[in-house]
Amino acid sequence: ERKAAEDKATQSVLRVVQALASATPETFEKLKSDFETALKNDLPNTGSQQEMLQKEATRVYDYVEQYIQQLKIQQEAMEKARIELERRQKEQEQIAHELMEELSRLMAVAEETSDEVHYTAAPLGGENTLEDAEVLRLVRRVAQ
């Protein structure tokens, strides 16, 4: 009967150690609580296995705790990178919007200038009734 109780306690400790070994940042605190409870309640009842189980439980706990800390650091770094990427993307979208507005403004000015040039140059093109000498005389007068 004592051997059965020791085996049951040993299995309980092994079960929580195994569960803790597959912890994630989201499940760590719950599994840690289960682990601590099992060590407190069951480990003293494991008989000759107690010392070996204590060492293994401590080794697994230390490893998992370090692993979870590393994961949290990585998650924080990824979150910071995501936020920075979003900030840069918004900044680039704002710059693109401003450049598009500037381009629209410049296009409007170019169209307006083009219309003025076309209107001004209209008498010089196509069919006109002025003789070449008359055109030269007008050009000289404008130049003065």
C-alpha positions, 0 to 999 in steps of 0.5 A: 500500500505504501508503494502504491501511494509512492507510485501515485505521488511520483506519477503526479509529480512527473505529470506536472513536470511534463506539463510544465515542460510544454508551457507557453507564455499564456499557460505558464502561470497556471502550470507553475501553480499546479507544479508548485502544488504538486511539489508541496503535496506530492513530492514528500510522498515519493519515497526513494524517488524524492531526491531525483524528482526534486532535481529533475523538477528544479532543472525543468522549472529553471529551463522553462522559466528561462525559455518563457522569459526569452519568448516574452522578450521576443514577443515584446521585440516583435510588438515594438517592430510591428508598431514601428513598421505601422508608424513608418507605413503611416508616415510614408502614406502621408508623404505619398498623399502630400506628393500627390497633392503637389503633383495635382497642383503642378499639373493644374499650373502646367495645364493653365500655362499650356493654355496661355501659350497656346492662346498666345501662339495661335496667331503665329501658327496655321493660316494668317494673312500677315506677310513675313515682313509685317510679322518681322516688323511686329516682332521688332516693335514688341522687342523694343 
